[in-house]
Amino acid sequence: MEANGYTVIVAGATGMVGRTMMQVLEERRFPVGKLIPLASARSAGHTVTFRGQEIAVQELSEASLRDAHAEVALFSAGASVSRTYSPIAAKYGTVVIDNSSAFRTDPEIPLVVPEVNPGALTRHHGIIANPNCSTIQMVVALKPLHDAFRITRIVVATYQSVTGAGQRGYEQLMAEMRGETVQPPKFPHPIALNLIPHIDEFEADGYTKEEIKMMRETVKIMEDPSIRVNATCVRVPVVGGHSEAVTIECARPLTLAAARDLLLTAPGVILQDDPSQKHYPMPRNAKGKDEVFVGRLRLDPTVPNGLSLWIVSDNLRKGAATNAVQIAEAMAAQGLLRRP
């Protein structure tokens, strides 16, 4: 641990995202003076490894949040837990970066992707929301295009990894590939050799909550309520990352060359766009990486100023853990964290 480093809570430390958060904190050398892993009562007493040390997991409670005296907390323990405990942590002076859906649409709580809207961090009141995994990778790729051409409409279809459904989703796929069944299953249908056009619950209008998240969050992060978004979210038997087929319509004329040039220099983006050499993004290659990979750029001939592109990113990293750590890094850089 670092002298004069921050005391950092990771809530939900034994889950897939929580473990990835600790890995990313370590890899990116965030100045952690003390790490406090918190989880449910059934996980208390287990240990996690951080920078070569075994650290005991404590139960998430008001007492553990009060006694931590932490400057920052990364929460990935589910929306109901976040609604209960994030305000408590904030009450004790800890800045909460919450990975759940609990606060994303709250107009008083910033929803932040550091490459897109870092200025929103100055408006926080103790809690900052980390966006949905699919939204994050899409807005990272689209922000430079929006700045140049003003996007008016987005149509997106996602192909989302089983890891987006947590450990149980991953285990169901692995079991089915071995010819086994899991009871109770995480998904409503078999996922091996299948696609399920159903992520989260259906609403009365036929859209799922996952699709509505993408539509609402994109507008909030891009800070442009005139953008119209239509999403279809699909679970696929993939491990490694989420993929998205995106088509945008813009108010200003665009060219393929101009779009490529913008994406070549966009922060957090790697352009992989050479179909003649079979070079394009794939989740298998994105696994374990923090960047957003973009390829298959082509003009949409059916509308004026239309562009189609393919976007891939590791949903556990940039789609969750890495973005949360990057928020903490940006806050430290802007002097928005209490000094340890």
Secondary structure by P-SEA (a helix, b strand, c coil): cccccccccccccccaaaaaaaaaaaaacccccbbbbbbccccccbbbbcccbbbbbbcccaaaaaaccccbbbbcccaaaaaccaaaaaaabbbbbcccccccccccccccccccccccccccccbbbbccaaaaaaaaaaaaaaacccccbbbbbbbcccccccaaaaaaaaaaaaccccccccccccccccccccccccccccccaaaaaaaaaaaaaaccccbbbbbbbbbcccccbbbbbbbbbbcccccaaaaaaaaaacccccccccccccccccccccccccbbbbccccccccccccccbbbbccccccccaaaaaaaaaaaaaacccccc
